[in-house]
Amino acid sequence: MPTVSYFLSTIDHPLDEDHPLWHCPLPGNRLGAVKNPASHDSATVTYGEYFTAVSDFCGARGWGRIIAAASRQLKQPVVENDLERLAIFLEKHGAFYHPARLQVTVKDQVFSFVVNVAASNHGRKAMAREVTALEHLNAQRPFGWFPRVHSFAPDGLSMFMGDWFDGFHEFHLTRQPDSGEPAIVVWDGAATRCLLSETQAADMYRNAAMILTACYDPITSNQIFPWHHAAGDFVVRVEGGGVTVRLITVRDYVPMPGCVAEADSERSLLDALVVFFIHLSVRMRLDRLDGVSDVAWAPDHCLAPLVDGFFMGLDLAGRINGFPDTFPGMFRHFYNRHDDDDQMAVARRITETFFDRRTEERRLIDRHLPRHMKRLHRLLAAV
């Protein structure tokens, strides 16, 4: 049986029954406590109850969940006596989950996993959808882009255990201190801010767009949605001059709004794909400065790699669905048959469908959309 210890984010902040926070309630979301507790649809959960529940989840049935996950990682059988230590870190407070990072020491090797904990009714419903989506996508696209689901317990405090991507960190748009120009900052915990170079930022946008497009189903219009950079859905690992990208959450895998049936013609398939592409291009540019401040719009130089990533993903999506190799070129030709006014009309309908007109995001999109669509048109017409 492993020794179990609890921490707030790092080993510098241990927590136990004598800690002042042990009997305090968890915040309601990542930005702090719920402003209107009466509207929160879950019972109050204290830090102590949270850590105890995660420990019980891990230790159930003779540590079976940890043993199974560690056996997968080690690629050989693990038994209870092989488990040496379990450290549980409360990472953050999300809109749906309170994620815990597990560090499991097995045979002198350390493995990391995540246990997402849903305390609210909306969180529990979201978790059930996410587990279904992750299992489906990992089966259809086994490329390591998202966490595997190792186990799921839907009752009480709903929890599922998945892979933790070691060395990957959240990132956000920021302002460079000297010039005020936009840049991407990686939250790697270092004392000196890690700003991506323009080449690394291009890699990030290219790979994020590729993953989302490769997961798009052209027949059903099923897609990963919702997602948002401001929520930290994508993470990056800096590797030399480039970056590797992972998607840490798949909240749902659903048809595009307005597309409730399978495409019944080539035209309807391509029309839906235009909507997906324009929506992808717009949403990919949205973030919050430093993750928590004003809504921000990514600079124009993100667009070319975004388009490259879209066509890389479209090629893979076409192959998965048995489409001809000419499918990406067919889409480019179809898109280019529409003039600027047609494309702008489609973009306006998309923003009305996906973005509430009362929000800061919508106001930012409306301001930038004409220039954005003109640049998209030039990029697709260039080849």
N, C-alpha and C positions, 0 to 999 in steps of 0.2 A: 504494500500500500504506500503510495507516494506521500511525502509531506506536502501540505497545501499552504500557500501564503497568498495574501491579497495586497494589491497596490493600486494607487491612483496614477495611471499613465506610466510612471517610471518606478524603478526600484528605490529611488530617493524619497518616495512617498508611500511607505507601507501603511497598512490599515488593518486594525483588528478590533475586538469588542471594546477595547478601552479608548479607542479613538473618538474624538468629539463628533465626527460625522457618522459613526456607526448607526445611530438611531435617527439620523436626519433623512428627510425624503430626497429622492433623486430629483434633479431638475426635470421639467416636463419636455424640454427640447434643447437643441444644440445652442440656442441663443440665450438660454436661461430658463428660469421657472415660468410655468404657465401663468399668463397675466390674469386669466379668469378661471380659477380652479373649478368652478361649478360646471364649466363647459368641458372639462377634461373627462374622458370616458373610461378612466381606470382608477382603481383604488390606489392610495398612496403606497409607494414601495420605498423602503428605506435602503440605505447603502448596505446595511447588514443583511437585510432580507435578499437583496440582489446578489451579493457575493455568496451567501449560503445557498441560494437557489442554483447558481451556476456550478458551485462545488457539488451539490447533490446531483445535478444533471450529469456531470462528468463521472461521478462515482457510482452511478446506478448500475445495477447488475454486474457487480464486481469490476467496475471501471471498464465495462464493455465498449462504450462509445470511444473512449480514449485509446483503448487497445486496438480496436478496429482501424481507427484513423492512423495511429502510429504504425501499424502493420503495413498499411498502404504506402506510407511515406518511406518506411525502411525497406519495403519490398521483401520482408521475411516475417514469420510469425513473432508476435510479442505476447508475453504473458504478464500477469499482474506483478510478479516479483521483479520484472524488468523496469517497472515504472519507479523512478527515483524521486522526482520533484514535479510539482505542478504549481506554477505561478499564474495568478489570474489578475489581469490588468484591466481596469475600467477605462476604456479609450476615450469615449465621448458620448454625448447625448444627442441622438439624431431625431428627426421628425417622427420616425416610426420605431426605431430600435435604440437600445443602449448596448453597443457592441463591447464585448469583452475579448481581449487578446489572451490566448493561452500560450504559455511556454512550458512544454512538456519535456522533461529530461528522461531519456530512455537509453540505457546502455551507454551512458556518457555522451549521448548525442542529444541536441536540443532541437525540437520541432515546434513550429508555431501554427496555431489554428485560431479561428474566430468563433465565438459563440454569440450570435445575435439574440438579444432578449427583447421581446415585445410585451409591454405591460398594459397597453391600452387596447380597446376593441378594434380601433382602426389599424393599430400595429399588428394585431393578431391576424386580421383579414389580409393585410398586406403581406405578411410572412407566408401565409398559405399560398398566395399567388406567386410569390417569389420562388419558393421551393419548387413549385411545379414548373415555372419558367426555367430555372437553372438546370433542373434535371433534364428537361427537353433539349435545351440548347447545348448542354455538355454532351448529350448523346449524339446530336446531329453535327456538332462542330467541336470536336475534341482537340482543340488547339491550345488549351490552357488560358484562354482569355478571361475567364471568370471563375469564381470559386466552385469547387465541387461541393455538393451537399453530402456530408458524412452521416448525419443523423438529424432527425426532426422530432420534436416533442410538442404537439400543438396545444396541450391542455395547460390550464393555469397560466403561469408566466410562459408564454410560448417561446421556444428556443430552437435554433438550428445551428449545428456545427459545420463550418466550412473551412476551406483553406485560407490561411493568412499569407499575403504576399510579402515576404520578408524583403527589405531593401526598397520597397515601393512607398511612395509618399504622395499625399494630397498636394495639389498645386492650384494656383489662382493667378488671375491678372493682378498686377500691381503697378505702381509708378516708380520709375527709376529715380533715386534720390537726387542725382545731379541734374538730370534733364527734364524730369517729369514725364518722359515718354513711357508708353505702356510696355510691360515685359511680363514674363511668367516667372513667378517665385515658387520654389518647391519647399514645402514645409518638412524639412528633413531634421529639424531639431538642432541644427548647427548654430553656433553663435553668429557666424557670418551668413547673411542671406545667400541662398543658392538661386541665382537668376539663370534661366536657360538662355543660351545663345539663340540667335535667330534660326540657325540650322537645327538646333535641338527642339525649338518651339515648332518648327515646320514638321519635324518627325512626330511630335506629339499630336498635332492636328491631323496629319496624314494617317497615323495609325488608329486614332480614335474614330475617324470617319470610316476607315476600312472595316473596323470591327462592327460598327453599327450597320453598315451596308451589307456586309457579308451575312449578317443575321436577319436581314430583311427577306421575307418570302414574297417573291413577285406574284405568285398565284393567289395567295390569301390576303396579301398586304400586311400579314403579321409582322410586328416590329417590336424592338425593345422600347418601351415607353411606360411611364415618363422617365426622363433622365435630365441631368442639369450639372454643369460644371460647378455652379455655386454650392451644390450639395456634396461635392467631393466624390462623385460617382466614379470618375476615372482617377487612376493613380499612375505615377511614373517612377521608373528607376533610371537614373542617369548613368550611362555607360560610355565613357570616353566622349566622343563627339556626338553621340546620338542618345536616344532614350528608348526604353521599352515601356509599353502601355498595357495596363490591365483595367478591366471594368469590375469593380468590387460589388456591385449590386445590380440586379435585374428585377425591377419592381413589378414588371408585368411583361407579357408577350402577347400583344393584342392586335387586331386589325386596325388600320388607320380609321379615324373618325370619318363616317360617311361611306366606308367600304365594308359592307356587312356580308358580302358573298364573294365567292371565288371569281376572279376575272373571267369573263365569258368571251373575250375577244382580245386580239393583239392590241387594239386601240385602248381598251379599258385598262389593260395591264400597264401600258406605257403612260397613260394619263395618271394612274395611281403612283407610278414611279416618279413622275415629274413632281407630284405633291411631296413624296418622301424626300426627294433630293433638295427641293427648295427649303422645306422645313428643316432638314438636317443642316443646310448651309446657314440658316438664320440662327437656329438654337446653338450651333457650335460656337457662334461668336459671342454668346451671352455668358457673363460671369458676374461675380461681385468682387470689387476691389479687395484684395487680401482676404477674400472668403466671407467677409461679414459687413463690408461697407456698401457704398453705392453700387447699383447695377452698372456694369461696364461692357463696352463693345470692343471686341478684339480688333486689332489693326488689320488693314487690307492685306498685308503680306501673309496672313493665315489662309487666304482663299485658294491660292494655287495648290498648296499641299493638300488642303481639304478636298479639292476636286480630284487630285491624283488619288487620294485615299478612297474616295467614292468609287472611282472606276476600278481600282484594285479589288474592292469589296464586291462590286457588281459582277466582275469576272468570276469570282469565287461563288457568289450566290447563283449565277447562271449555271456553273458547272454542277453545283449541288442539285439543281433542279433539272439537269439534263438538257439545258438550252444549248444552242450552237455557239461556237466561239465568237461569232459575229454579234452576239447580244449587246455587249457594251457599245459597239459602233452603231448598232441599230438605235439604241437609246439616244446617243449623241446626235444622230441625224434627225430623229423625231423632235428632240428639244430645239434644234437649230431651225426647224421649219416654222417655229413660232417667233414672231417679231418681238421687239422690246415691250410693246403695249400689251400683247397677249401674255407674256411672261409676268409682267407687272400685275396684271389683273389676277392671275393665278396666285401670285405672292400675297396680294391683298386679301384674297379669300382665305389663304392659309393663316395669316396673322389673325384674322377674325375668328377662325376656328380654334386655334391653339393658344391664343394669348388674350387674356381679359383686357379690354380697352381701358380699364380703370387703373391698371398696374403701371409701375415705373418701367418694367420691361417693355410693355407695349408702346409706351411713349418713346422709348429709346429706339425700338425697332422702326416705328413710323418715321422717325427722323432720319435714319440711316438706310431705309429700304431702297429708295430709288438708286442711290449710288451702288449699293450692294448688288442689285439685280443687273445693272449695267455692266459691272465687272464680271459677274457670273456669265453673262451673255458673251462677253469678249473672250473669256477663258475657254468656253465650250466651242466657240466658233473658230478658235485659233488653229485647230487641227483639222 
